[in-house]
Amino acid sequence: MNSWRPLVTLLIALGVATPVVAQTDVPASAPAHAASQAAPTADVAPSVATTGPDYIIGPGDTIQIFVWRNPELSVVVPVRPDGKVSAPLIEDMVAVGKTPSDLARDIEAKLAEYIRTPQVNVIVTNPQSSFSKITVVGQVRTPGSVPYREGMTVMDVVLASGGLAEFAAGNRAKLVRKDANGKTVEKRVRLEDLMKKGRLKENVAMMPGDVLIVPESYF
C-alpha cells in the first residue's frame, strides 16, 4: 500500500521532488485572527518622521504621540483648529507654534504627574497646515501650494510649480517669510539667473510658510 514511498524518497534525494512540511503553528480550522492574537502585546514603535526637527506644528497637522512603555497612552491625534491636542491624561494642550521636541517635553511634564519619568516622542505623520506648505503666486505654470520638505530650495519649488511661465519676470521674484518675531521679511530672488544661467547662489533655502511671488514682465 505504501510502495510509492521508496520512490518519493529517491526523488527527494536526487533533488527532483521537494519534501512537504506540515504547517502546525495554527490549526486550519482556527479563525484568521488567531495567529495575531497568539503574539504577545508590545509597544508599537513610532512612525518614521516626515518633517525635520525644526518643523513648526500647525492646525490640521496629524501627530503621533509615543509614550515609551505605555502603549495605552500612545495615540495619533489631529491638531484642532484651535491649535490644541487632547490625549489620554492630557486635555487641551497647545501644540501650534511648537516643534515636535518642544511638544514632547511639555507632554512629559504633564504625564510626570501620573507616571514616573515618562519618555515621549512626538512625530508629525501628516503635515497639512499652512505652516507645512510653500505658496507660489504669479507667473509660474501651476501656481498654488507646494508641500514643504526638509532641505527644499527655491529651485525645487519652481520646478514643482511647473517652471517659470512665458511672461515671468524671474529676476524680480520675491520671497516673503516671517521671522522668529513674527515680522514679515522680503528677499529678492533672481529666478531667471538661477533657472537659465545656473547661478546657484540664488538657490536659497526655503522654510515652511514661505510665499514666493513671481511678477509678470513689463513690455
Buried (B, 14 or more C-beta within 10 A) or exposed (E): EEEEEEEEEEEEEEEEEEEEEEEEEEEEEEEEEEEEEEEEEEEEEBBEBBBBEEBBBBBBBBBBBBBBEBEEBBBBBBBBEEBBBEBBBBEEBBBBEBBBBBBBEBBBEBBEEEBEEBEBBBBBBBBBBEBBBBBBBBBBEEBEEBEBBEEBBBBBBBEBBEBBBEEBBBBBBBBBBEEEEEEEEEEEBBBBBBBEEEEEEBBBEBBBBBBBBBBEBEE
